[in-house]
């Protein structure tokens, strides 16, 4: 690929790159003005699946606070510092949101809404029974 001229699309699905993961940059004379327009999903809530949006509040302990705080999970998110952090955000899919919260294990606690907290608790109870808990 030439280091001069119009830039070319390299990936069919561009992604956000977190600055702290960038290790090297190379200055080129390419421009981006000829890149094709990309349709941006206008969904500004957490999740790819469209559903009834809901506002959730999750407390993360200090071991996961930096990871959670440095990303944008929804356009309207707020972060409150409390030893760890409390993240409030809009989500569009409980089918995606619940596994995401569970992926943090015991470092994340759903504070609200009550129905989401109850669903997380029910899943944890079923998981505990599956692994021999009472």
DSSP file (Angstrom, degrees, kcal/mol; ACC not computed):
  #  RESIDUE AA STRUCTURE BP1 BP2  ACC     N-H-->O    O-->H-N    N-H-->O    O-->H-N    TCO  KAPPA ALPHA  PHI   PSI    X-CA   Y-CA   Z-CA
    1    1 A X              0   0    0      0, 0.0     2,-0.1     0, 0.0     0, 0.0   0.000 360.0 360.0 360.0 134.8    0.0    0.0    0.0
    2    2 A X        -     0   0    0      1,-0.1    28,-0.0     2,-0.1     0, 0.0  -0.344 360.0-141.9 -67.9 146.4    1.3    3.4   -0.9
    3    3 A X  S    S+     0   0    0     25,-0.1    26,-2.4    26,-0.1     2,-0.3   0.421  85.8  58.3 -88.2   1.2    2.2    5.9    1.8
    4    4 A X  E    S+a   29   0A   0     24,-0.2    26,-0.2    25,-0.1     2,-0.2  -0.899  86.7  31.8-127.0 158.7    0.8    8.7   -0.3
    5    5 A X  E    S-a   30   0A   0     24,-0.6    26,-1.2    -2,-0.3     2,-0.1  -0.561  98.7  -8.1  99.1-163.1   -2.6    9.3   -1.8
    6    6 A X  E    S-a   31   0A   0     24,-0.2    26,-0.2    -2,-0.2    -4,-0.1  -0.422  70.4-115.1 -74.6 143.9   -6.1    8.4   -0.7
    7    7 A X        -     0   0    0     24,-2.3     2,-0.4    -2,-0.1    -1,-0.1  -0.408  28.1-141.0 -72.3 154.7   -6.6    6.2    2.3
    8    8 A X        -     0   0    0     -2,-0.1     2,-0.4    27,-0.1    27,-0.1  -0.903  20.3-105.6-118.6 148.0   -8.2    2.8    1.7
    9    9 A X        +     0   0    0     -2,-0.4     3,-0.1     1,-0.2     0, 0.0  -0.579  35.4 177.6 -70.4 126.2  -10.7    1.0    3.8
   10   10 A X        +     0   0    0     -2,-0.4     2,-0.4     1,-0.2    -1,-0.2   0.725  63.6  38.2-100.3 -27.8   -8.9   -1.9    5.5
   11   11 A X        -     0   0    0      1,-0.1     3,-0.3     0, 0.0    -1,-0.2  -0.964  62.6-145.3-130.4 141.6  -11.7   -3.3    7.7
   12   12 A X  S    S+     0   0    0     -2,-0.4     2,-0.5     1,-0.3    -1,-0.1   0.764  99.3  39.6 -75.6 -23.7  -15.4   -3.8    6.9
   13   13 A X  S    S-     0   0    0     25,-0.0    -1,-0.3     2,-0.0    25,-0.0  -0.849  82.0-155.6-127.1  95.3  -16.3   -3.1   10.5
   14   14 A X        -     0   0    0     -2,-0.5     2,-0.3    -3,-0.3    -2,-0.0  -0.293  13.1-162.4 -66.6 156.8  -14.3   -0.3   12.1
   15   15 A X        -     0   0    0      0, 0.0     2,-0.3     0, 0.0    -1,-0.0  -0.911  25.5 -96.2-135.7 161.7  -13.9   -0.3   15.8
   16   16 A X        -     0   0    0     -2,-0.3     2,-0.5     1,-0.0     0, 0.0  -0.620  35.4-148.7 -76.2 138.5  -12.9    2.2   18.5
   17   17 A X        -     0   0    0     -2,-0.3     2,-0.4     5,-0.0     5,-0.1  -0.948  12.5-130.8-110.4 125.5   -9.3    1.9   19.5
   18   18 A X    >>  -     0   0    0     -2,-0.5     3,-2.1     1,-0.1     4,-0.5  -0.598  15.0-134.1 -76.4 131.3   -8.4    2.7   23.1
   19   19 A X  G >4 S+     0   0    0     -2,-0.4     3,-1.5     1,-0.3    -1,-0.1   0.838 101.7  61.0 -57.3 -38.0   -5.5    5.1   23.2
   20   20 A X  G 34 S+     0   0    0      1,-0.3    -1,-0.3     3,-0.0    -2,-0.0   0.647 101.1  56.1 -68.4 -11.0   -3.6    3.2   25.9
   21   21 A X  G <4 S+     0   0    0     -3,-2.1     2,-0.4     2,-0.0    -1,-0.3   0.582  81.6 103.1 -93.3 -11.1   -3.5    0.2   23.6
   22   22 A X    <<  +     0   0    0     -3,-1.5     3,-0.1    -4,-0.5    -5,-0.0  -0.588  41.3 172.6 -74.1 125.6   -1.8    2.1   20.8
   23   23 A X        +     0   0    0     -2,-0.4     2,-0.3     1,-0.3    -1,-0.2   0.695  61.5   9.6-105.7 -26.0    1.9    1.2   20.7
   24   24 A X        -     0   0    0      2,-0.0     2,-0.3     0, 0.0    -1,-0.3  -0.992  55.2-164.1-155.9 144.4    3.2    2.9   17.6
   25   25 A X        -     0   0    0     -2,-0.3     2,-0.4    -3,-0.1    -3,-0.0  -0.955   8.6-153.9-127.5 152.3    2.0    5.3   14.9
   26   26 A X        -     0   0    0     -2,-0.3     2,-0.4     2,-0.0    -2,-0.0  -0.991  17.3-130.6-128.5 125.8    3.4    6.1   11.5
   27   27 A X        +     0   0    0     -2,-0.4     2,-0.3     2,-0.1   -24,-0.0  -0.600  34.2 172.8 -75.8 126.8    3.0    9.4    9.8
   28   28 A X        -     0   0    0     -2,-0.4   -24,-0.2     2,-0.2   -25,-0.1  -0.777  41.0-125.5-124.5 172.7    1.8    9.0    6.2
   29   29 A X  E    S+a    4   0A   0    -26,-2.4   -24,-0.6    -2,-0.3     2,-0.1   0.177  70.1 121.5-103.1  15.9    0.6   11.5    3.6
   30   30 A X  E     -a    5   0A   0    -27,-0.3     2,-0.3   -26,-0.2   -24,-0.2  -0.478  49.7-148.7 -78.5 150.6   -2.7    9.7    3.0
   31   31 A X  E     -a    6   0A   0    -26,-1.2   -24,-2.3    -2,-0.1     3,-0.3  -0.788  13.5-144.0-115.2 161.8   -6.0   11.5    3.6
   32   32 A X  S >  S+     0   0    0     -2,-0.3     3,-1.7     1,-0.2   -26,-0.1   0.383  74.4 100.5-103.0   2.8   -9.3   10.2    4.7
   33   33 A X  T 3  S+     0   0    0      1,-0.3    -1,-0.2     0, 0.0   -27,-0.1   0.699  83.3  49.6 -67.1 -16.5  -11.5   12.4    2.6
   34   34 A X  T 3  S+     0   0    0     -3,-0.3    -1,-0.3     2,-0.1     2,-0.1   0.358  81.2 117.4-102.7   5.6  -12.1    9.6    0.1
   35   35 A X  S <  S-     0   0    0     -3,-1.7   -27,-0.1     1,-0.1     3,-0.1  -0.445  74.5-102.3 -69.1 146.4  -13.1    6.9    2.5
   36   36 A X        -     0   0    0      1,-0.1     2,-0.2    -2,-0.1    -1,-0.1  -0.340  40.3 -98.3 -67.4 151.1  -16.6    5.7    2.1
   37   37 A X        -     0   0    0     -3,-0.1     2,-0.5     1,-0.0    -1,-0.1  -0.474  36.9-142.7 -67.4 139.0  -19.3    6.9    4.5
   38   38 A X        -     0   0    0     -2,-0.2     2,-0.6    -3,-0.1    -1,-0.0  -0.911  12.0-125.9-107.8 128.6  -20.0    4.5    7.3
   39   39 A X        -     0   0    0     -2,-0.5     2,-0.5     1,-0.0    -2,-0.0  -0.628  27.8-152.4 -72.1 118.4  -23.5    4.0    8.6
   40   40 A X        -     0   0    0     -2,-0.6     2,-0.3     2,-0.0    -1,-0.0  -0.814  19.2-116.0 -96.5 130.3  -23.3    4.6   12.3
   41   41 A X        -     0   0    0     -2,-0.5    -1,-0.0     1,-0.2    -2,-0.0  -0.478  19.3-150.2 -62.4 124.4  -25.8    2.8   14.5
   42   42 A X        +     0   0    0     -2,-0.3     2,-0.7     2,-0.1    -1,-0.2   0.430  63.1 114.8 -81.3   4.0  -27.8    5.6   16.1
   43   43 A X        -     0   0    0      1,-0.2     4,-0.1     5,-0.1    -2,-0.1  -0.648  42.3-178.3 -74.9 114.7  -28.4    3.4   19.1
   44   44 A X        +     0   0    0     -2,-0.7    31,-2.9     2,-0.1    32,-0.4   0.260  51.6  92.6 -99.6  11.4  -26.6    5.3   21.9
   45   45 A X  S    S-     0   0    0     29,-0.2    46,-0.3     2,-0.2     2,-0.2  -0.603  89.8 -84.9-101.0 163.6  -27.5    2.7   24.6
   46   46 A X  B    S+b   91   0B   0     44,-2.9    46,-3.0    -2,-0.2    47,-0.5  -0.475  92.2  43.1 -64.6 133.2  -25.5   -0.3   25.7
   47   47 A X        -     0   0    0     -2,-0.2    -2,-0.2    44,-0.2    47,-0.0   0.013  67.5-125.0 110.1 148.2  -26.2   -3.4   23.5
   48   48 A X  S    S+     0   0    0     45,-0.1     2,-0.4     2,-0.1    -1,-0.1   0.707  88.3  83.4 -94.2 -26.7  -26.5   -4.2   19.9
   49   49 A X  S    S-     0   0    0     44,-0.1     2,-0.4     1,-0.0    47,-0.1  -0.666  80.5-131.2 -82.2 128.2  -29.9   -5.8   20.2
   50   50 A X        +     0   0    0     -2,-0.4     2,-0.2    43,-0.1    43,-0.1  -0.657  47.9 131.6 -82.0 131.4  -32.7   -3.3   20.1
   51   51 A X        -     0   0    0     -2,-0.4     2,-0.6    41,-0.1    42,-0.1  -0.803  66.0 -42.4-153.2-166.6  -35.3   -3.7   22.9
   52   52 A X        -     0   0    0     -2,-0.2    42,-0.1     1,-0.1    39,-0.1  -0.623  68.0-125.2 -71.8 116.0  -37.1   -1.7   25.5
   53   53 A X        -     0   0    0     -2,-0.6     2,-0.3    37,-0.1    39,-0.2  -0.282  32.3-177.8 -64.6 148.0  -34.4    0.6   26.9
   54   54 A X  E     -C   91   0B   0     37,-2.4    37,-3.0     2,-0.0     2,-0.5  -0.984  26.0-122.5-143.0 153.7  -33.8    0.6   30.6
   55   55 A X  E     -C   90   0B   0     -2,-0.3     2,-0.3    35,-0.2    35,-0.2  -0.857  32.1-173.2 -99.3 128.9  -31.6    2.5   33.0
   56   56 A X  E     -C   89   0B   0     33,-2.9    33,-2.4    -2,-0.5     2,-0.4  -0.899  14.9-156.4-122.5 150.4  -29.3    0.4   35.1
   57   57 A X  E     -CD  88 112B   0     55,-2.7    54,-3.4    -2,-0.3    55,-1.5  -0.996  15.4-178.6-127.0 126.9  -27.0    1.3   37.9
   58   58 A X  E     -CD  87 110B   0     29,-2.8    29,-3.0    -2,-0.4     2,-0.5  -0.988  18.6-144.8-131.1 132.7  -24.0   -1.0   38.7
   59   59 A X  E     -CD  86 109B   0     50,-3.0    50,-2.4    -2,-0.4     2,-0.4  -0.856  17.5-168.4 -96.6 126.3  -21.4   -0.7   41.5
   60   60 A X  E     -CD  85 108B   0     25,-3.1    25,-2.4    -2,-0.5    48,-0.2  -0.933  18.7-126.2-113.6 136.7  -17.9   -1.9   40.5
   61   61 A X    >>  -     0   0    0     46,-2.4     3,-1.6    -2,-0.4     4,-1.1  -0.226  36.6 -93.4 -76.0 174.1  -15.2   -2.4   43.0
   62   62 A X  H 3> S+     0   0    0      1,-0.3     4,-0.6     2,-0.2    -1,-0.1   0.722 119.4  67.9 -64.8 -20.5  -11.8   -0.8   42.7
   63   63 A X  H 34 S+     0   0    0      1,-0.2    -1,-0.3     2,-0.1     4,-0.2   0.773 116.7  24.1 -70.4 -23.6  -10.3   -3.8   40.9
   64   64 A X  H <> S+     0   0    0     -3,-1.6     4,-2.2    43,-0.2     5,-0.2   0.406  96.9  97.1-116.2  -1.5  -12.5   -3.2   37.8
   65   65 A X  H  X S+     0   0    0     -4,-1.1     4,-3.0     1,-0.2     5,-0.2   0.890  83.6  49.0 -59.4 -44.2  -13.2    0.5   38.2
   66   66 A X  H  X S+     0   0    0     -4,-0.6     4,-1.8     1,-0.2    -1,-0.2   0.938 111.0  50.1 -63.8 -46.2  -10.5    1.7   35.8
   67   67 A X  H  4 S+     0   0    0      1,-0.2    -1,-0.2     2,-0.2    -2,-0.2   0.924 117.5  39.9 -56.7 -46.5  -11.5   -0.7   33.1
   68   68 A X  H >< S+     0   0    0     -4,-2.2     3,-1.2     1,-0.2    -2,-0.2   0.912 114.4  52.2 -71.2 -43.1  -15.2    0.3   33.4
   69   69 A X  H 3< S+     0   0    0     -4,-3.0    -1,-0.2     1,-0.2    -2,-0.2   0.758 101.6  59.4 -69.0 -25.6  -14.6    4.1   33.8
   70   70 A X  T 3< S+     0   0    0     -4,-1.8     2,-0.3    -5,-0.2    -1,-0.2   0.443  99.0  70.0 -86.5   3.5  -12.3    4.5   30.8
   71   71 A X  S <  S-     0   0    0     -3,-1.2     2,-0.7    -4,-0.2   -53,-0.0  -0.842  77.5-126.0-119.4 155.8  -14.9    3.3   28.3
   72   72 A X        +     0   0    0     -2,-0.3     3,-0.1     1,-0.2    -3,-0.1  -0.899  29.4 169.8-100.2 114.3  -18.2    4.7   27.0
   73   73 A X  S    S+     0   0    0     -2,-0.7     2,-0.3     1,-0.4    -1,-0.2   0.747  71.6   1.4 -94.8 -30.0  -21.0    2.2   27.5
   74   74 A X  S >  S-     0   0    0    -29,-0.1     3,-1.5   -28,-0.1    -1,-0.4  -0.977  72.5-113.8-153.6 156.2  -23.9    4.5   26.7
   75   75 A X  T 3  S+     0   0    0    -31,-2.9   -30,-0.1    -2,-0.3    -1,-0.1   0.791 115.6  43.1 -63.4 -28.0  -24.1    8.1   25.5
   76   76 A X  T 3  S+     0   0    0    -32,-0.4    -1,-0.3    14,-0.1   -31,-0.1   0.214  83.5 139.8-103.7  15.5  -25.8    9.2   28.8
   77   77 A X    <   -     0   0    0     -3,-1.5     2,-0.3    13,-0.1    12,-0.2  -0.170  32.1-163.0 -61.9 151.0  -23.7    7.3   31.3
   78   78 A X  E     -E   88   0B   0     10,-2.3    10,-2.5     2,-0.0     2,-0.4  -0.973   3.9-153.8-130.4 150.0  -22.7    8.8   34.6
   79   79 A X  E     -E   87   0B   0     -2,-0.3     2,-0.5     8,-0.2     8,-0.2  -0.990   5.7-168.9-128.0 127.9  -19.9    7.6   36.9
   80   80 A X  E     -E   86   0B   0      6,-2.3     6,-2.6    -2,-0.4     2,-0.4  -0.962  20.3-133.9-115.0 129.9  -19.9    8.3   40.6
   81   81 A X  E     +E   85   0B   0     -2,-0.5     4,-0.2     4,-0.2    -2,-0.0  -0.702  38.2 153.4 -87.7 132.3  -16.7    7.5   42.5
   82   82 A X  S    S-     0   0    0      2,-2.1     2,-1.4    -2,-0.4     3,-0.2  -0.249  83.3 -64.1-152.4  52.0  -17.2    5.6   45.8
   83   83 A X  S    S+     0   0    0      1,-0.4     2,-0.1   -22,-0.1   -18,-0.1  -0.452 138.5  16.1  85.7 -61.2  -14.1    3.6   46.5
   84   84 A X  S    S-     0   0    0     -2,-1.4    -2,-2.1   -23,-0.1    -1,-0.4   0.113 112.0 -88.5-101.7-133.5  -14.9    1.8   43.3
   85   85 A X  E     -EC  81  60B   0    -25,-2.4   -25,-3.1    -4,-0.2     2,-0.5  -0.981  16.3-140.9-141.7 156.9  -17.4    3.4   40.9
   86   86 A X  E     -EC  80  59B   0     -6,-2.6    -6,-2.3    -2,-0.3     2,-0.5  -0.981  22.4-161.4-116.0 117.1  -21.1    3.4   40.4
   87   87 A X  E     -EC  79  58B   0    -29,-3.0   -29,-2.8    -2,-0.5     2,-0.5  -0.870   6.3-171.2-100.9 124.5  -22.0    3.4   36.7
   88   88 A X  E     +EC  78  57B   0    -10,-2.5   -10,-2.3    -2,-0.5     2,-0.3  -0.969  22.9 149.4-113.0 131.9  -25.4    4.4   35.6
   89   89 A X  E     - C   0  56B   0    -33,-2.4   -33,-2.9    -2,-0.5     2,-0.5  -0.966  46.2-106.3-154.4 165.8  -26.3    3.9   31.9
   90   90 A X  E     - C   0  55B   0     -2,-0.3   -44,-2.9   -35,-0.2     2,-0.3  -0.870  34.4-170.6 -98.8 133.6  -29.1    3.1   29.5
   91   91 A X  E     -bC  46  54B   0    -37,-3.0   -37,-2.4    -2,-0.5   -44,-0.2  -0.911  18.7-162.6-122.0 151.3  -29.1   -0.4   28.0
   92   92 A X  S    S+     0   0    0    -46,-3.0     2,-0.3    -2,-0.3   -45,-0.1   0.422  76.9  42.9-111.1  -1.4  -31.3   -1.7   25.2
   93   93 A X    >>  -     0   0    0    -47,-0.5     4,-2.5   -42,-0.1     3,-0.7  -0.861  47.3-170.9-152.5 109.9  -31.0   -5.4   25.8
   94   94 A X  H 3> S+     0   0    0     -2,-0.3     4,-2.3     1,-0.2     5,-0.3   0.815  92.7  66.9 -67.5 -27.6  -31.2   -7.4   29.0
   95   95 A X  H 34 S+     0   0    0      1,-0.2     4,-0.4     2,-0.2    -1,-0.2   0.790 113.6  30.1 -62.4 -27.6  -30.0  -10.4   27.0
   96   96 A X  H <> S+     0   0    0     -3,-0.7     4,-1.5     2,-0.1    -2,-0.2   0.788 118.6  54.7 -95.6 -37.1  -26.7   -8.7   26.5
   97   97 A X  H  X S+     0   0    0     -4,-2.5     4,-2.5     2,-0.2     5,-0.2   0.901 102.5  54.9 -69.0 -42.3  -26.5   -6.7   29.7
   98   98 A X  H  X S+     0   0    0     -4,-2.3     4,-2.7     1,-0.2     5,-0.2   0.946 110.3  44.3 -61.3 -51.1  -27.0   -9.5   32.2
   99   99 A X  H  > S+     0   0    0     -4,-0.4     4,-1.7    -5,-0.3    -1,-0.2   0.873 111.5  56.1 -61.0 -33.4  -24.1  -11.7   30.8
  100  100 A X  H  < S+     0   0    0     -4,-1.5     4,-0.4     2,-0.2    -2,-0.2   0.950 110.4  43.5 -62.0 -48.1  -21.9   -8.5   30.7
  101  101 A X  H >< S+     0   0    0     -4,-2.5     3,-1.8     1,-0.2    -2,-0.2   0.934 112.8  52.4 -61.9 -46.0  -22.5   -7.8   34.4
  102  102 A X  H >< S+     0   0    0     -4,-2.7     3,-2.0     1,-0.3    -1,-0.2   0.789  95.5  70.1 -62.1 -26.7  -22.0  -11.5   35.3
  103  103 A X  T 3< S+     0   0    0     -4,-1.7    -1,-0.3     1,-0.3    -2,-0.2   0.711  92.6  58.9 -64.6 -18.2  -18.7  -11.4   33.4
  104  104 A X  T X  S-     0   0    0     -3,-1.8     3,-1.9    -4,-0.4    -1,-0.3   0.461  91.4-165.1 -88.2  -1.7  -17.4   -9.2   36.2
  105  105 A X  G X   -     0   0    0     -3,-2.0     3,-1.1     1,-0.3    -1,-0.2  -0.236  64.8 -10.0  56.7-134.6  -18.1  -11.9   38.8
  106  106 A X  G 3  S+     0   0    0      1,-0.2    -1,-0.3     3,-0.0    -4,-0.1   0.268 123.2  77.5 -84.6  14.1  -18.1  -10.6   42.4
  107  107 A X  G <  S+     0   0    0     -3,-1.9   -46,-2.4     1,-0.1     2,-0.4   0.411  91.8  57.2 -98.1   0.8  -16.6   -7.3   41.4
  108  108 A X  E <   -D   60   0B   0     -3,-1.1     2,-0.4   -48,-0.2   -48,-0.2  -0.996  58.8-174.7-134.9 138.1  -19.9   -5.9   40.1
  109  109 A X  E     -D   59   0B   0    -50,-2.4   -50,-3.0    -2,-0.4     2,-0.4  -0.983  23.6-133.0-133.0 122.1  -23.3   -5.5   41.9
  110  110 A X  E     -D   58   0B   0     -2,-0.4   -52,-0.3   -52,-0.2     3,-0.1  -0.593  22.7-179.7 -70.8 126.5  -26.4   -4.4   40.1
  111  111 A X  E     +     0   0B   0    -54,-3.4     2,-0.3     1,-0.4   -53,-0.2   0.795  51.1  58.4 -95.7 -37.2  -28.1   -1.7   42.3
  112  112 A X  E    S+D   57   0B   0    -55,-1.5   -55,-2.7     1,-0.1    -1,-0.4  -0.979  75.0  35.9-160.0 158.8  -31.1   -1.0   40.1
  113  113 A X     >  -     0   0    0     -2,-0.3     4,-2.1   -57,-0.3     3,-0.4   0.569  66.6-137.1 -76.1 165.7  -33.6   -1.6   38.6
  114  114 A X  H  > S+     0   0    0      1,-0.2     4,-2.6     2,-0.2     5,-0.2   0.871 101.3  55.6 -60.2 -40.2  -35.0   -4.1   41.1
  115  115 A X  H  > S+     0   0    0      1,-0.2     4,-1.8     2,-0.2    -1,-0.2   0.862 109.3  47.6 -63.6 -34.3  -36.2   -6.5   38.3
  116  116 A X  H  > S+     0   0    0     -3,-0.4     4,-2.5     2,-0.2    -1,-0.2   0.911 110.9  50.3 -72.2 -42.8  -32.6   -6.6   36.9
  117  117 A X  H  X S+     0   0    0     -4,-2.1     4,-2.4     1,-0.2    -2,-0.2   0.914 111.3  49.6 -59.1 -43.5  -31.1   -7.2   40.3
  118  118 A X  H  X S+     0   0    0     -4,-2.6     4,-2.4     2,-0.2    -1,-0.2   0.882 110.3  50.0 -64.5 -39.5  -33.6  -10.0   40.9
  119  119 A X  H  X S+     0   0    0     -4,-1.8     4,-2.3     2,-0.2    -2,-0.2   0.909 110.8  49.2 -66.4 -42.0  -32.8  -11.7   37.6
  120  120 A X  H  X S+     0   0    0     -4,-2.5     4,-2.4     2,-0.2    -2,-0.2   0.934 112.0  49.3 -61.0 -45.9  -29.1  -11.5   38.3
  121  121 A X  H  X S+     0   0    0     -4,-2.4     4,-2.4     1,-0.2    -2,-0.2   0.914 109.9  51.2 -60.8 -43.3  -29.7  -13.1   41.7
  122  122 A X  H  X S+     0   0    0     -4,-2.4     4,-2.2     1,-0.2    -1,-0.2   0.906 110.8  48.4 -61.8 -41.9  -31.8  -15.8   40.2
  123  123 A X  H  X S+     0   0    0     -4,-2.3     4,-2.5     2,-0.2    -1,-0.2   0.901 110.3  51.0 -65.9 -39.8  -29.1  -16.7   37.6
  124  124 A X  H  X S+     0   0    0     -4,-2.4     4,-2.7     2,-0.2    -2,-0.2   0.903 109.5  51.0 -64.4 -40.1  -26.4  -16.8   40.3
  125  125 A X  H  X S+     0   0    0     -4,-2.4     4,-2.4     2,-0.2    -2,-0.2   0.921 111.5  47.5 -62.6 -43.6  -28.6  -19.1   42.4
  126  126 A X  H  X S+     0   0    0     -4,-2.2     4,-2.1     2,-0.2    -2,-0.2   0.896 113.0  48.8 -64.8 -39.0  -29.0  -21.4   39.4
  127  127 A X  H  X S+     0   0    0     -4,-2.5     4,-1.7     2,-0.2    -2,-0.2   0.911 110.3  51.1 -65.3 -42.3  -25.3  -21.3   38.7
  128  128 A X  H  <>S+     0   0    0     -4,-2.7     5,-4.0     1,-0.2    -2,-0.2   0.913 110.9  48.1 -62.4 -42.9  -24.5  -22.1   42.3
  129  129 A X  H ><5S+     0   0    0     -4,-2.4     3,-1.4     3,-0.2    -1,-0.2   0.886 108.9  54.6 -64.1 -38.0  -26.9  -25.1   42.2
  130  130 A X  H 3<5S+     0   0    0     -4,-2.1    -1,-0.2     1,-0.3    -2,-0.2   0.842 110.3  46.3 -64.2 -33.4  -25.3  -26.3   39.0
  131  131 A X  T 3<5S-     0   0    0     -4,-1.7    -1,-0.3    -5,-0.1    -2,-0.2   0.196 131.1 -89.2 -98.6  16.7  -21.9  -26.2   40.6
  132  132 A X  T < 5S+     0   0    0     -3,-1.4    -3,-0.2     1,-0.2    -2,-0.1   0.543  80.6 137.8  95.9   6.5  -22.9  -28.0   43.7
  133  133 A X      <       0   0    0     -5,-4.0    -1,-0.2    -6,-0.2    -8,-0.0  -0.275 360.0 360.0 -77.4 171.6  -24.0  -25.1   45.9
  134  134 A X              0   0    0     -2,-0.0    -5,-0.1     0, 0.0    -1,-0.1   0.413 360.0 360.0-100.7 360.0  -27.1  -25.1   48.1
